[in-house]
Amino acid sequence: MKITLKRDTNSSGFTIVELLVVIVVIGILAAITIVSYIGVSNRATVSGLQSDLSSGVNKLKLYYTEYGVYPDSPLSGSNCPTGAVNPVDARYCLKPTPGNVYTYTSLSPYKSFKLIVTNTVSSLAYAVTDTTPIAVYVPPTGILTALASPTIATGTNPRAIVTSGDGTSVYTANYGDNNISMFSRNTVTGALTALATPTIAAGALPYGITISADGKSVYVININDSNISMYSRNTTTGALTALASPTIATGYTPYGITISADGTSVYVVSWAANSISMYSRNTGTGALTALATPTIVTGSSPEGIAISADGTSVYAVNNSDKTISMYSRNTGTGALTALATPTIATGNIPQCITVSPDGSSVYVINSGNNNIGMYSRNTVTGALTALASPTIATGISPYGITISADGLSVYATNYGASSVSMFSRNTGTGALTALATPTIASGALPYMMSNSPDGNSGYVVNFNDNNISLYTRN
């Protein structure tokens, strides 16, 4: 018997072809909706970034109207402007939209600025300066490239280097010659030129150097003399002149020196004395005076020291103890007080330490482990906490470490490899990532590095080559 099936023409069901057509149409509509949403979301993000920049510029320019200068230090903590030559004023605190982060750089000392705001979710960023309009900001890669004339001679065995806040001068402490080499810097190309009088005498075995944010004072620590040489700086020519009272005593064998952003305090770690010497600075003359309580104890063999941009925290790395000593700073008196939990562990042979411009991260060179220790910083208490992934590899025997002014790039000088390791920095987490081109060659036995305040140049002193390697930052 033959059975014939007949479709019920009154059925309301769909054929497979009809269902596929419906699914495709729904997919197209969904895609259009998503694209439209993303477009609206991006426009909202862009609008928020531009609005934050406009608000920030208005406050900075009002600040300039009142004080005659822009803030000289990066914004930190509460996003209130801070400065060495101008006071903190809460009326001008910058408050970004939630999810946006400011990055501020002072240029040409305190007479111009660059303000960047970045959305931490989308990574979209816009920037503005006091003379240019708001525009899309493409972050630098951080990769260094040697200049066409890649080096310039210093004295014998340069040990430390610093760049002035206005970006026009570079100085090296020459360990073998007991002097300082002085250079002018081309702010466009980054090239250096020795001054007509290229050097000035220091003490015996100068080991570290720092410069005040106002650019008026330079200080050098001398290991064999256990003192600080003090200089005034001509802010036009860059030439240094020893003060009338040219030195002040430190503890035995000073190894590291730092100065507060407000310019009122100087701190020196003394390797053999296991202490920090504390000084107040006369912001008019540049002369230093030991505090009434002149020292505070550290761990064993402190070698490096750093201060946060907001001036509330000081950190010393202790070579023999494999620790960081942590202190709060009285911003009125300059006196230091050990935190309730006074130390945190590092790796082997910690040498140098630095704090990020935004104050949220601290990095330590562990020379014995060939790595960098990475810490987050509580911007209220100053306490440090190791990151979940606490270290990142460098080259052989790293010594110096520095961070770009925008906080996006970190560099480590590898004493044993004659190279510089290059990292990008996540400004949200503080974690470092090696760049696609992870290293660049330096001279023989590079000790320390200095970055220009405009973020365009890097300079490395090569101990055995008696010169500076000059780089452009891309």
C-alpha positions in Angstrom: 0.0 0.0 0.0 1.4 3.5 -0.9 1.1 6.2 1.6 1.3 9.9 0.5 2.2 12.6 3.0 0.7 16.0 2.4 1.9 19.2 4.0 -0.7 20.9 6.1 -1.0 24.3 4.4 -2.6 25.7 7.6 0.5 24.9 9.7 2.2 28.0 11.3 5.7 26.4 11.5 8.9 27.6 9.7 11.0 25.7 7.2 14.7 25.4 7.9 15.5 27.9 5.2 13.1 30.4 6.7 14.7 29.9 10.2 18.1 30.5 8.8 17.0 33.7 7.2 15.5 34.9 10.5 18.7 34.0 12.4 20.8 35.9 9.8 18.6 38.9 10.1 18.8 38.8 13.9 22.6 38.5 13.7 22.8 41.5 11.4 20.6 43.6 13.6 22.6 42.5 16.7 25.9 43.5 15.0 24.5 46.9 14.1 23.3 47.4 17.6 26.8 46.4 19.1 28.6 48.6 16.6 26.3 51.5 17.5 26.8 50.8 21.2 30.6 50.7 20.8 30.4 53.9 18.9 28.3 55.6 21.5 30.5 54.2 24.3 33.7 55.4 22.6 32.2 58.8 22.0 31.3 59.0 25.7 34.9 57.9 26.7 36.4 60.5 24.4 34.0 63.2 25.7 35.0 62.3 29.3 38.7 62.5 28.4 38.4 65.8 26.7 36.3 67.2 29.5 38.9 66.1 32.1 41.6 67.8 30.1 39.7 71.0 29.8 39.0 71.0 33.5 42.6 70.2 34.3 43.9 73.0 32.0 41.6 75.6 33.6 42.8 74.7 37.1 46.5 74.7 36.1 46.2 78.1 34.4 44.4 79.5 37.4 47.2 78.1 39.6 49.7 79.9 37.3 47.7 83.1 37.5 48.0 83.0 41.3 51.5 81.7 41.8 53.3 82.7 38.6 54.4 79.1 37.9 52.9 75.7 37.1 53.2 72.9 39.6 56.7 71.3 39.1 56.1 67.8 40.4 53.8 65.1 39.0 50.3 64.9 40.4 50.1 62.3 43.1 47.8 60.8 45.7 44.9 63.2 45.9 45.9 64.7 42.5 46.8 68.0 44.2 49.6 70.0 42.6 52.8 70.0 44.6 56.0 72.0 44.0 59.4 73.1 45.2 58.8 76.7 44.3 55.0 76.8 44.8 52.8 75.6 47.6 50.2 72.8 47.7 46.8 74.3 47.2 43.8 72.0 47.5 41.6 74.3 45.4 43.5 73.2 42.4 43.2 69.4 42.9 42.5 67.7 39.6 39.6 65.2 39.8 39.4 62.9 36.7 36.3 61.0 35.7 36.2 57.5 37.3 38.3 55.2 35.1 40.5 58.1 33.8 44.0 58.8 35.1 46.1 62.0 34.8 49.8 62.2 33.9 51.3 65.6 34.4 54.8 66.9 33.4 56.2 70.3 34.2 58.4 71.8 31.4 60.8 74.7 31.0 61.0 75.2 34.6 57.4 75.6 35.8 56.5 77.9 32.8 54.8 75.2 30.7 53.3 71.8 31.1 52.0 68.7 29.5 48.8 67.0 30.7 47.7 63.6 29.6 44.6 61.7 30.6 44.1 58.0 29.9 41.1 55.8 30.1 42.3 52.7 32.0 39.6 50.4 30.3 40.0 51.4 26.6 43.6 52.8 26.9 42.3 55.8 24.8 44.4 58.9 25.8 44.4 62.6 25.0 47.0 65.2 25.7 47.3 69.0 25.9 50.0 71.5 26.8 49.8 75.2 27.7 50.4 76.1 24.1 48.8 73.3 22.1 45.2 72.1 21.8 43.7 68.8 23.0 44.7 66.0 20.7 44.8 62.2 20.6 47.9 61.0 22.5 49.9 58.0 21.2 52.1 56.7 24.0 55.8 56.3 23.2 57.1 52.8 22.7 59.8 53.4 25.3 62.5 51.9 23.0 65.8 53.7 23.1 67.8 54.5 20.0 71.4 55.8 20.1 72.0 59.3 18.7 74.0 59.8 15.5 76.8 60.9 17.8 76.2 58.2 20.4 78.6 59.2 23.1 80.4 62.1 24.7 83.5 62.1 26.9 83.4 62.6 30.7 86.1 62.5 33.3 87.6 59.3 34.6 85.2 56.6 35.8 81.8 58.5 35.8 79.7 57.0 38.5 76.5 59.0 38.6 74.5 61.3 36.4 71.6 63.8 36.7 69.6 66.0 34.4 68.2 69.4 35.4 64.4 69.9 35.7 64.4 72.4 32.9 66.1 69.8 30.7 69.0 72.1 29.7 71.9 70.6 31.7 73.4 67.3 32.5 76.1 66.6 35.2 78.2 63.5 35.9 80.1 62.6 39.1 83.5 61.3 38.1 84.8 58.8 40.7 88.3 58.6 39.2 88.9 62.3 38.8 87.2 63.7 41.9 85.2 66.2 39.8 82.0 66.9 38.0 81.6 67.1 34.3 79.1 69.8 33.1 77.1 69.7 29.9 74.5 71.8 28.2 71.6 69.8 26.5 70.0 70.6 23.2 66.3 70.3 24.2 65.3 69.4 20.6 67.9 66.8 19.6 69.0 65.6 23.1 72.7 66.1 22.2 75.1 67.2 24.9 77.9 69.8 24.7 80.6 70.3 27.3 80.5 73.7 28.9 83.4 76.1 28.2 84.7 75.3 31.7 83.9 71.6 31.5 84.5 70.5 35.1 84.4 71.6 38.7 86.2 69.9 41.6 84.4 67.6 44.0 85.6 65.7 47.1 87.4 62.3 47.2 85.6 59.6 45.2 82.3 61.3 44.3 79.7 58.6 44.2 76.2 60.1 43.8 74.7 63.3 42.5 71.3 65.0 42.8 69.7 68.4 41.7 67.0 70.4 43.3 63.7 70.7 41.5 64.1 74.5 41.2 67.4 73.9 39.4 69.4 76.1 41.6 71.4 73.6 43.6 73.5 70.5 42.9 74.8 68.1 45.6 77.5 65.4 45.3 78.4 62.8 47.9 82.0 61.9 48.4 82.8 58.4 49.8 86.3 59.0 51.0 85.6 62.4 52.6 82.2 61.3 54.1 80.6 64.6 53.1 78.4 66.4 50.6 79.8 69.0 48.1 77.3 71.8 47.6 77.0 73.9 44.5 74.8 76.7 43.2 73.8 76.4 39.6 73.5 79.2 37.1 70.0 78.5 35.6 70.9 80.2 32.4 74.4 78.7 31.6 74.2 75.6 33.7 77.6 76.3 35.3 78.2 75.3 38.9 79.8 77.3 41.7 80.8 75.9 45.1 79.0 77.5 48.0 81.0 79.7 50.4 80.8 76.8 52.9 81.4 74.1 50.2 80.8 70.9 52.2 78.8 69.3 55.0 79.6 66.1 56.9 77.6 62.8 56.4 77.9 59.5 58.0 80.8 57.2 57.1 80.9 56.2 53.4 77.9 57.9 51.9 76.4 55.8 49.0 73.1 57.4 48.0 71.5 60.8 48.0 68.0 62.2 47.3 66.2 65.5 47.6 62.5 66.2 48.2 60.4 67.7 45.4 59.6 70.7 47.5 63.4 71.3 47.8 63.4 71.6 51.6 65.1 68.3 52.5 68.1 66.2 51.5 68.8 62.7 52.6 72.0 60.6 52.4 72.4 56.9 53.2 75.8 55.9 54.7 76.9 52.4 54.0 79.2 51.8 56.9 77.1 53.8 59.4 73.9 52.0 58.7 72.0 55.3 58.8 70.3 58.1 56.9 71.7 61.6 57.4 68.9 64.2 57.3 69.3 67.9 56.3 67.1 70.9 55.8 67.8 73.0 52.7 67.8 76.8 52.5 65.8 77.3 49.3 67.4 80.7 48.8 71.1 79.8 49.2 71.0 76.1 48.7 73.0 75.5 51.9 72.2 72.4 54.0 71.9 72.1 57.7 71.7 68.9 59.7 68.4 68.4 61.5 68.3 68.6 65.3 68.1 64.8 65.2 70.6 64.4 62.4 70.3 60.6 61.6 68.0 57.7 61.7 69.0 54.0 61.6 68.6 51.8 58.5 69.3 48.1 58.0 72.8 46.8 57.3 74.8 48.5 54.5 72.3 50.8 52.9 73.2 51.6 49.3 70.3 53.3 47.6 67.6 55.9 48.7 64.5 57.4 47.1 61.7 59.8 48.1 58.1 59.8 46.8 57.0 62.8 44.7 54.5 63.8 47.3 57.3 64.0 49.8 55.6 61.8 52.4 57.7 58.7 52.1 61.5 57.8 52.0 62.9 54.3 51.2 66.4 52.9 51.7 67.7 49.6 50.3 69.9 47.6 52.6 72.5 45.6 50.7 73.5 43.1 53.4 70.0 42.7 55.0 68.2 42.3 51.6 65.5 44.7 52.8 63.9 48.1 52.2 63.6 50.4 55.2 60.4 52.4 55.0 59.9 55.8 56.5 57.2 58.4 56.7 58.4 62.0 56.3 57.2 65.0 58.2 56.7 67.5 55.3 57.1 70.4 57.7 60.3 69.5 59.4 61.8 66.9 57.1 62.2 64.4 59.9 61.8 60.7 59.1 60.0 58.1 61.2 60.1 54.3 60.6 56.8 52.8 59.7 55.1 50.4 62.1 56.3 47.6 59.8 59.7 49.1 59.2 61.1 46.8 56.4 60.1 44.6 53.5 62.2 41.9 51.9 64.1 42.3 48.6 66.2 39.9 46.5 70.0 39.4 46.7 72.3 42.4 46.7 69.7 45.2 46.3 71.5 48.3 44.9 69.2 51.0 43.7 65.6 52.1 44.3 63.1 54.4 42.6 59.5 55.6 43.1 57.2 56.1 40.1 56.1 59.7 39.4 52.5 58.9 40.4 53.7 57.4 43.7 51.9 54.1 43.3 55.0 51.9 42.5 58.4 51.2 43.9 61.2 49.3 42.0 64.4 47.8 43.4 67.4 46.5 41.5 68.4 43.0 42.9 71.9 42.7 41.4 72.5 39.2 42.8 69.4 37.9 41.2 69.6 39.8 37.9 66.1 41.2 38.3 63.9 44.0 39.5 61.7 43.8 42.5 58.3 45.3 42.0 56.1 46.8 44.8 52.8 48.6 45.0 52.8 51.6 47.4 50.0 52.7 49.6 49.9 56.4 48.8 48.4 57.1 52.3 50.6 55.1 54.6 53.7 54.7 52.4 53.7 50.9 53.1 55.0 48.7 50.3 53.5 45.4 49.1 55.3 43.0 46.6 53.3 42.5 43.4 51.7 39.0 42.8 54.5 38.5 40.2 57.2 40.2 42.3 60.2 40.3 40.0 61.1 40.6 36.3 64.4 39.6 34.8 67.1 42.1 33.7 70.5 41.6 32.1 73.6 40.5 34.1 74.4 42.4 37.3 72.0 45.3 37.0 72.8 48.4 39.0 70.9 51.6 38.1 67.2 52.0 37.6 65.1 55.0 36.3 61.6 55.8 35.3 60.5 58.2 32.5 58.6 61.3 33.6 55.4 60.0 32.1 55.7 56.8 34.2 55.3 54.6 31.1 58.9 53.3 30.8 61.4 51.8 33.1 65.1 51.2 32.4 67.8 49.2 34.2 71.5 49.5 33.5 73.2 46.1 33.4 76.8 46.6 34.7 77.8 43.0 33.8 76.2 43.0 30.3 77.1 46.5 29.1 73.5 47.1 28.2 70.2 48.7 29.2 67.1 46.6 29.8 63.9 48.4 28.6 60.4 47.8 30.1 56.9 49.2 29.7 55.0 50.0 32.9 51.3 49.3 33.5 50.3 52.5 35.2 47.3 50.8 36.8 49.1 47.7 38.4 52.7 48.8 38.3 53.7 45.6 36.6 56.6 45.8 34.1 56.8 44.0 30.7 60.0 43.7 28.7 59.8 45.6 25.4 59.7 43.8 22.0 63.3 45.0 21.7 64.3 44.2 25.3 67.8 45.7 25.5 70.1 48.2 23.9 73.9 48.3 24.1 75.7 50.8 26.3 79.4 51.3 26.9 81.5 49.3 29.3 80.3 48.9 32.9 77.2 51.2 32.8 76.4 52.4 36.3 73.5 54.9 36.3 71.0 56.5 34.0 69.1 59.8 33.9 66.0 60.6 31.8 65.2 64.1 30.5 62.1 65.7 32.0 60.5 65.9 28.6 60.7 62.1 28.2 62.6 62.3 24.9 66.2 61.4 26.0 68.1 59.0 28.1 71.7 59.2 29.3 73.9 56.4 30.7 77.4 56.8 32.3 79.9 54.1 31.4 82.4 53.7 34.1 85.1 51.9 32.1 84.7 54.0 28.9 84.8 57.4 30.6 81.8 58.6 28.6 78.0 59.0 28.4 75.8 57.0 26.0 73.2 59.2 24.5 69.7 57.9 23.5 66.5 59.1 22.0 63.3 57.6 23.5 60.8 56.6 20.8 
